[in-house]
Amino acid sequence: MKLEPLLSNVPVLQTIGTLKREISKVVLDSRQVELRSLFVAMKGTQVDGHRYIDQAVSQGASVIVCQEFPVRLKDKVTYIRVENSAEAIGLIAHHYHGEPSEKLHLIGVTGTNGKTTIATLLHQLFDGLGYKAGLLSTVENRIGDKVIPATHTTPDAIAINALLQQMVKAGCDYAFMEVSSHAVHQKRINGLVFKGGIYTNISHDHLDYHKTFKEYIRVKKSFFDSLPQTAFALVNADDANGMVMVQNTRAKISTYGLRKMVDFKGKILDNSLDGLQLTINNNNKELFCRLVGTFNAYNLLAVYGTGRLLEFSSNDLLVPISNLYPAEGRFDKIVKNGKMGIVDYAHTPDALENVLNTLRKVVKKNQRIITIVGCGGDRDKAKRPVMSRVACNKSDLVILTSDNPRSENPDAILKEMEQGIPEGGKHKVLVITDRKQAIKTGCRLVNSGDIILVAGKGHEKYQEIKGKKYPFDDKQTLINELY
């Protein structure tokens, strides 16, 4: 592809060399450079790509996009200086892959909890409506029925646009993607054209990265600030920061919730471990769905509202919504020998409390809730004592254990979690560092009718310890040990 069209709308500060070039590939990683590649040097959180400009040139890069020119410029190489490489790569990738987001109904889902579930449910819904759709999520990426493993909640700008281009070529009409706060802050969604944005909620998470809750909110809000006038912004009005998110958006604002006067209002009629029964917008038709819990009622309202905003009628939506099922690792139930196990990705205090509140409402007096939970290493330390406090307040027995300790000492993480055990609560807490042993122990303590919740990792198939990922699956371990 020719270079000049790739730079359309890119704020270029200075150019050295000709723009009359053919580009074979656009890359962020110098190891992927081929002859006639365009290499974007980006200042990342871990690595500064400017250090690899010479390596990229030696491997055949003919165009370098950077924020600072290298000391030594090479002949026959075009250097383009921009203010922000992260912003530039979004636009360049958008053009290089044929502006795919403009050819899809692209919907972004953001918030602390519920992103994966809502994006996955929307993909299921539109499949049920007879449309081919794409999905970009924490669990997996999908192009129609084709599954592509996911490595990040939101991939880099080049990977996103490549996936969207594949969706367009495969005949997809719609695409649903999780939009993480990291992705917004790092400009990974720059250049994408969204038809709609959905806000779920915001609670204590990722403060290791964003530093303050105020900054976390600001980053989430900037996604809605960037939506075009032609898009919709659908927000959970029951969340304290719901309307804050859309204060400056140009998009059409719509709301959903259970408590306030909103555009898409739900009422829970029955909430059990078999599923939810509810009405939407005072519709005379009752809806039953296999998803469990008040938090999933919100997720279903977001899905229904999105369908209506994409101009589908209530009658079109209600039957396929009733057939929806949970995303992997999201309130994932296992029933074996009269005992129930639940695997859930809940790794924030708010998410854990939501799951435990749901269980507490449905268990009988003689049934116990046994919760197994940990906290990840190299992440927000402030939530560690809060997680254990929530678990203790809502459970009959708690086992604190490892959850991706990464570079940290797992025992040190657990010591910090123990600080949150309420006074008089130590008698119902066990600390078992090895996660497999913790699950095994929990399963030995479960009586018929009890529920064991394994929280924190959900769909993940690994434990990350000292820079290495070891195979580990909460659900499979639970299946093996529950008897």
BELNOR-V989170 format. One record per residue. N is the residue number from 1. SS is DSSP state (H for helix, E for strand, - for the rest). PHI is phi in whole degrees, 0 to 359 (NA if undefined). D_LAST is the distance of its C-alpha to the last C-alpha in Angstrom with 1 decimal. Layout:
N_SS_PHI_D_LAST + N_SS_PHI_D_LAST
//
This chain:
1_-_NA_59.8 + 2_E_286_62.8 + 3_H_291_62.4 + 4_H_304_64.4 + 5_H_297_62.3 + 6_H_292_59.2 + 7_-_267_60.9 + 8_-_301_61.6 + 9_-_70_61.0 + 10_-_278_60.0 + 11_-_288_62.0 + 12_E_272_63.8 + 13_E_271_65.8 + 14_E_200_67.5 + 15_E_233_67.8 + 16_E_237_69.2 + 17_-_107_69.7 + 18_-_282_69.9 + 19_-_264_67.6 + 20_-_274_68.6 + 21_-_229_65.6 + 22_E_261_63.1 + 23_-_250_59.4 + 24_-_266_56.9 + 25_E_196_53.8 + 26_E_246_52.8 + 27_E_222_50.6 + 28_-_255_49.4 + 29_-_258_48.3 + 30_H_300_51.3 + 31_H_289_49.3 + 32_H_262_49.1 + 33_-_293_52.9 + 34_-_235_54.9 + 35_-_302_58.6 + 36_-_69_59.9 + 37_E_283_56.7 + 38_E_258_56.8 + 39_E_253_55.0 + 40_E_258_54.1 + 41_-_272_54.1 + 42_-_241_51.8 + 43_E_271_51.3 + 44_-_274_47.5 + 45_-_288_45.5 + 46_-_250_45.0 + 47_-_228_47.7 + 48_E_262_51.3 + 49_H_298_52.0 + 50_H_297_55.7 + 51_H_291_55.3 + 52_H_249_54.5 + 53_H_298_57.5 + 54_H_298_59.6 + 55_H_297_56.7 + 56_H_298_56.2 + 57_H_295_60.0 + 58_H_296_60.1 + 59_-_268_57.4 + 60_-_121_59.4 + 61_-_296_58.8 + 62_-_254_62.0 + 63_E_225_61.1 + 64_E_241_59.7 + 65_E_254_58.6 + 66_E_208_58.4 + 67_-_266_59.2 + 68_-_223_61.5 + 69_-_293_63.7 + 70_-_292_63.4 + 71_-_297_66.4 + 72_-_251_67.3 + 73_-_266_67.5 + 74_-_265_67.5 + 75_-_294_70.0 + 76_-_64_68.7 + 77_-_235_65.7 + 78_E_264_65.5 + 79_E_249_64.2 + 80_E_236_63.2 + 81_E_261_62.8 + 82_E_233_60.7 + 83_-_287_59.8 + 84_-_219_56.1 + 85_H_296_54.5 + 86_H_296_51.2 + 87_H_292_53.0 + 88_H_295_55.1 + 89_H_295_52.3 + 90_H_299_50.8 + 91_H_291_54.1 + 92_H_297_54.8 + 93_H_296_51.4 + 94_H_302_51.9 + 95_H_289_55.3 + 96_H_300_54.3 + 97_-_265_51.5 + 98_-_83_53.8 + 99_-_49_52.9 + 100_H_296_49.6 + 101_H_295_48.5 + 102_H_284_51.7 + 103_H_258_50.8 + 104_-_233_47.4 + 105_E_274_46.3 + 106_E_266_44.5 + 107_E_244_42.4 + 108_E_256_41.1 + 109_E_242_38.3 + 110_E_228_38.5 + 111_-_142_37.0 + 112_-_285_34.4 + 113_-_240_31.4 + 114_-_98_30.9 + 115_H_301_33.0 + 116_H_298_30.3 + 117_H_299_29.1 + 118_H_295_32.6 + 119_H_299_33.9 + 120_H_293_31.0 + 121_H_296_31.4 + 122_H_297_35.1 + 123_H_298_34.7 + 124_H_300_32.5 + 125_H_301_35.1 + 126_H_287_38.1 + 127_H_296_36.4 + 128_H_294_36.0 + 129_-_278_39.6 + 130_-_94_40.7 + 131_-_253_41.6 + 132_-_275_40.8 + 133_E_223_39.5 + 134_E_251_38.6 + 135_E_220_35.9 + 136_E_237_35.9 + 137_-_218_32.8 + 138_-_299_30.6 + 139_-_284_27.9 + 140_E_198_30.3 + 141_E_253_33.8 + 142_E_227_34.6 + 143_E_239_37.9 + 144_-_65_37.3 + 145_-_267_34.4 + 146_E_283_34.9 + 147_E_259_32.4 + 148_E_238_33.7 + 149_E_305_31.4 + 150_-_263_32.3 + 151_-_249_33.2 + 152_-_222_34.5 + 153_-_303_34.3 + 154_-_230_37.9 + 155_-_294_39.4 + 156_-_288_43.0 + 157_H_300_46.0 + 158_H_293_46.7 + 159_H_295_43.2 + 160_H_301_42.9 + 161_H_293_46.2 + 162_H_295_45.4 + 163_H_295_42.2 + 164_H_296_44.2 + 165_H_297_46.9 + 166_H_297_44.5 + 167_H_297_43.3 + 168_H_298_46.9 + 169_H_296_47.6 + 170_-_279_44.6 + 171_-_91_46.0 + 172_-_287_43.8 + 173_-_261_45.4 + 174_E_231_42.9 + 175_E_215_41.0 + 176_E_236_38.5 + 177_E_223_37.9 + 178_E_288_36.4 + 179_-_239_39.2 + 180_-_279_38.1 + 181_H_295_40.4 + 182_H_299_40.7 + 183_H_295_41.9 + 184_H_294_44.5 + 185_H_296_45.8 + 186_-_271_46.0 + 187_-_64_47.9 + 188_-_291_45.4 + 189_-_259_46.0 + 190_-_299_49.8 + 191_-_94_51.7 + 192_-_286_49.0 + 193_-_250_50.2 + 194_-_266_47.7 + 195_-_272_48.1 + 196_E_191_45.8 + 197_E_229_43.8 + 198_E_241_40.9 + 199_E_247_40.1 + 200_-_265_36.8 + 201_-_185_37.0 + 202_-_216_37.7 + 203_-_211_36.1 + 204_-_298_35.8 + 205_-_195_35.0 + 206_-_59_36.7 + 207_H_285_39.3 + 208_H_296_39.2 + 209_H_265_41.0 + 210_H_274_43.0 + 211_-_75_43.8 + 212_-_231_44.4 + 213_H_295_42.9 + 214_H_299_46.3 + 215_H_291_46.4 + 216_H_301_42.9 + 217_H_297_44.2 + 218_H_302_47.4 + 219_H_295_45.7 + 220_H_301_43.6 + 221_H_298_46.7 + 222_H_297_48.7 + 223_H_297_46.6 + 224_H_286_48.0 + 225_H_300_51.4 + 226_-_271_51.6 + 227_-_293_50.8 + 228_-_284_53.8 + 229_-_297_55.6 + 230_-_279_54.3 + 231_-_265_50.7 + 232_E_245_48.6 + 233_E_238_46.7 + 234_E_253_43.9 + 235_E_235_42.7 + 236_E_283_40.3 + 237_-_286_43.0 + 238_-_284_40.7 + 239_-_284_40.0 + 240_-_303_42.6 + 241_-_254_43.8 + 242_-_304_43.6 + 243_-_282_47.3 + 244_H_298_48.2 + 245_H_301_46.7 + 246_H_249_49.3 + 247_-_301_52.4 + 248_-_241_54.2 + 249_-_284_52.7 + 250_-_269_55.0 + 251_-_287_52.3 + 252_E_286_52.1 + 253_E_269_49.8 + 254_E_228_47.3 + 255_E_230_44.8 + 256_E_221_41.5 + 257_E_169_39.6 + 258_-_249_38.4 + 259_-_251_40.9 + 260_-_266_44.3 + 261_-_285_46.8 + 262_-_223_45.8 + 263_-_289_46.4 + 264_E_234_42.9 + 265_E_255_41.5 + 266_E_247_38.2 + 267_E_224_37.2 + 268_E_279_33.6 + 269_E_266_33.5 + 270_E_206_29.8 + 271_E_224_26.8 + 272_E_226_23.3 + 273_-_289_19.9 + 274_-_274_21.2 + 275_E_149_24.2 + 276_E_250_27.7 + 277_E_241_30.7 + 278_E_208_34.0 + 279_E_245_37.7 + 280_E_234_39.6 + 281_-_53_43.3 + 282_-_56_43.7 + 283_-_295_43.1 + 284_-_296_43.1 + 285_-_276_40.2 + 286_-_274_36.8 + 287_E_246_34.2 + 288_E_246_30.5 + 289_E_222_28.2 + 290_-_285_24.5 + 291_-_285_24.8 + 292_-_242_23.7 + 293_-_102_25.8 + 294_H_300_29.4 + 295_H_299_29.4 + 296_H_283_28.7 + 297_H_298_31.5 + 298_H_297_33.7 + 299_H_299_32.5 + 300_H_294_33.2 + 301_H_295_36.6 + 302_H_296_37.4 + 303_H_294_36.5 + 304_H_299_38.6 + 305_H_300_41.5 + 306_H_297_41.6 + 307_H_300_41.8 + 308_H_293_44.7 + 309_H_292_46.4 + 310_-_268_46.3 + 311_-_72_48.2 + 312_-_260_45.6 + 313_-_279_46.0 + 314_H_303_43.4 + 315_H_297_43.3 + 316_H_296_42.5 + 317_H_268_39.6 + 318_H_297_37.7 + 319_H_294_36.2 + 320_H_296_34.9 + 321_H_295_33.6 + 322_H_294_31.5 + 323_-_265_29.8 + 324_-_289_28.8 + 325_-_225_25.3 + 326_-_295_24.0 + 327_-_290_24.8 + 328_-_302_22.0 + 329_-_77_20.4 + 330_-_244_22.1 + 331_-_47_19.8 + 332_E_274_17.5 + 333_E_267_14.7 + 334_E_231_11.2 + 335_E_244_9.8 + 336_E_210_6.5 + 337_-_53_6.1 + 338_-_78_8.8 + 339_E_245_7.8 + 340_E_242_10.1 + 341_E_246_10.6 + 342_E_229_14.3 + 343_E_253_16.1 + 344_E_218_19.8 + 345_-_284_22.9 + 346_-_311_24.3 + 347_-_231_26.3 + 348_-_236_29.1 + 349_H_304_29.4 + 350_H_295_30.5 + 351_H_295_27.6 + 352_H_296_25.0 + 353_H_296_26.8 + 354_H_300_26.9 + 355_H_295_23.1 + 356_H_292_22.5 + 357_H_298_25.4 + 358_H_298_23.9 + 359_H_294_20.6 + 360_H_297_22.7 + 361_H_288_24.8 + 362_H_251_22.1 + 363_-_282_19.8 + 364_-_274_20.8 + 365_-_300_22.2 + 366_-_269_19.3 + 367_-_261_16.7 + 368_-_248_16.3 + 369_E_251_16.4 + 370_E_250_15.1 + 371_E_250_17.1 + 372_E_248_17.0 + 373_E_209_20.5 + 374_-_217_23.4 + 375_-_224_26.8 + 376_-_289_28.5 + 377_-_278_31.3 + 378_-_59_34.9 + 379_-_228_34.4 + 380_-_311_35.5 + 381_-_284_35.1 + 382_-_296_36.2 + 383_H_275_33.0 + 384_H_299_30.8 + 385_H_294_31.4 + 386_H_292_31.3 + 387_H_300_27.8 + 388_H_290_26.5 + 389_H_295_28.7 + 390_H_301_27.4 + 391_H_301_23.7 + 392_H_293_24.7 + 393_H_291_26.8 + 394_H_249_24.2 + 395_-_238_20.9 + 396_-_272_19.8 + 397_E_213_18.4 + 398_E_234_19.4 + 399_E_242_18.5 + 400_E_273_21.5 + 401_-_210_21.1 + 402_-_283_23.1 + 403_-_213_23.8 + 404_-_48_26.4 + 405_-_296_28.6 + 406_E_54_31.2 + 407_-_275_34.3 + 408_-_274_33.4 + 409_-_285_32.0 + 410_H_301_28.4 + 411_H_293_28.9 + 412_H_292_32.1 + 413_H_298_30.3 + 414_H_294_27.8 + 415_H_299_30.8 + 416_H_292_32.3 + 417_H_294_29.2 + 418_H_297_29.3 + 419_-_296_32.7 + 420_-_268_31.4 + 421_-_294_29.3 + 422_-_298_31.2 + 423_-_300_33.2 + 424_-_83_31.1 + 425_-_256_27.8 + 426_H_295_27.0 + 427_H_294_25.2 + 428_H_250_22.2 + 429_E_240_22.2 + 430_E_248_20.7 + 431_E_242_22.2 + 432_-_230_20.3 + 433_-_298_22.5 + 434_-_288_20.2 + 435_H_295_18.1 + 436_H_297_15.4 + 437_H_293_15.2 + 438_H_296_15.3 + 439_H_295_12.2 + 440_H_300_10.3 + 441_H_296_11.9 + 442_H_301_11.2 + 443_H_293_7.4 + 444_H_288_8.2 + 445_H_268_10.6 + 446_-_284_9.0 + 447_-_260_9.7 + 448_-_304_9.7 + 449_-_95_12.2 + 450_-_287_12.1 + 451_E_237_12.6 + 452_E_249_12.1 + 453_E_254_15.0 + 454_E_252_15.7 + 455_E_249_19.4 + 456_-_115_22.4 + 457_-_248_21.9 + 458_-_54_20.7 + 459_-_282_21.9 + 460_-_300_23.0 + 461_-_246_22.0 + 462_E_205_23.5 + 463_E_241_24.0 + 464_E_263_27.8 + 465_E_227_29.0 + 466_-_51_32.8 + 467_-_81_33.8 + 468_E_236_31.3 + 469_E_260_28.3 + 470_E_258_25.3 + 471_E_303_22.7 + 472_-_198_19.6 + 473_-_225_17.5 + 474_H_305_15.5 + 475_H_295_13.9 + 476_H_294_13.0 + 477_H_298_11.7 + 478_H_297_9.4 + 479_H_300_8.3 + 480_H_292_7.9 + 481_H_264_6.2 + 482_-_279_3.8 + 483_-_213_0.0
//
